[in-house]
């Protein structure tokens, strides 16, 4: 399940026509609904004052694994469509509309199957579940910087979104999520590298590595950065957008001083638009790193995180979930896929930090070769007299005990920076 910060409303049928639409309670709420059968349309009435912007955001395919390709429409009282969206930064849509006068507008939800078939009709079924956030209050779409260097303390953030009365906020040193007056929380992820905004770079020249740059394609054309390298120097570069709800589909490239493309990369895989590449400098000189949109798009929501690091041995660990519940009658088993890169050949031991007293995790080792070099299973077990829920860390350590940084990934290739564990009350 998902826990939100807005009041929750349940969808009730019939609600397919404007006259049947339920009215949103207050200026913001999250609707829990289901498109129960083929042809189903759900409708909600939202009163707005002149100048207010309505943000309608659907969560279905990406988080809930609902087999639907949702569509959102905002219509006036005569049924005229004033805003529509099919796919936003994923298969789930987001639509906005600024009211020109006081009145009531209507939000319609319908869907096609996520896996296309021969039908040309609205789809539905018991598993076509969704959460629809409707907000006419401050709504943060993203912040700048998008990430914060680990241990850097308090961070001042530039806010981007709708209905924002303030343009800045401060994230405390011990905070990871921006909340407060906003309709939706926004998580600021940590990174080990120094972080700069693109407009903080003098003449677009990248200083000492490693470095993370937070940027945005506000204007047509690419963002270009310059970097001085020595012959044989090896770099790992990435342009990340997926976990930041960006509309950018990045193409990442490196060019020499004559403009020749040395390396270019697009999607990491079919379900992940992030781009990444490895480069070995062919000679001493200044090189250009270029980020542009595959479809030549631009705007305030075409933001990205560019990471430039010298290539180091690393291990990437993939998990099929980021939240787990410990079963009452057996151990929780977490399968982990291990990918060793750039010559990483150490024995890696995984330990879990942050567990409550009474819950234990057996340490597990990944050898440099053999079956465990490619996959391991982490096991957690125990009982608690009261329910517990909280964030945990899975830490990688070398054989000599030193902590070794690992890259955690979801199955779609998106980087993961935290895990959540729930332990039900079982007594004992």
Beta strands, then each sheet from edge to edge (+ up, - down):
strand 1: 8-10
strand 2: 22-23
strand 3: 28-34
strand 4: 42-48
strand 5: 53-59
strand 6: 68-75
strand 7: 81-85
strand 8: 94-98
strand 9: 103-113
strand 10: 129-135
strand 11: 139-144
strand 12: 147-149
strand 13: 155-162
strand 14: 168-171
strand 15: 177-178
strand 16: 186-187
strand 17: 189-191
strand 18: 195-197
strand 19: 211-216
strand 20: 223-229
strand 21: 234-240
strand 22: 250-255
strand 23: 261-265
strand 24: 275-280
strand 25: 285-293
strand 26: 303-310
strand 27: 314-318
strand 28: 323-326
strand 29: 332-341
strand 30: 348-353
strand 31: 359-362
strand 32: 364-366
strand 33: 375-382
strand 34: 388-398
strand 35: 407-409
strand 36: 415-416
strand 37: 419-423
sheet 1: 1+ 3+ 10- 5+ 8-
sheet 2: 2+ 4+ 9- 6+ 7-
sheet 3: 11+ 13- 14+
sheet 4: 12+ 17+
sheet 5: 15+ 16-
sheet 6: 18+ 19+ 26- 21+ 24-
sheet 7: 20+ 25- 22+ 23-
sheet 8: 31+ 33- 29+ 27- 35- 36+
sheet 9: 28+ 37+ 34- 30+ 32-
end
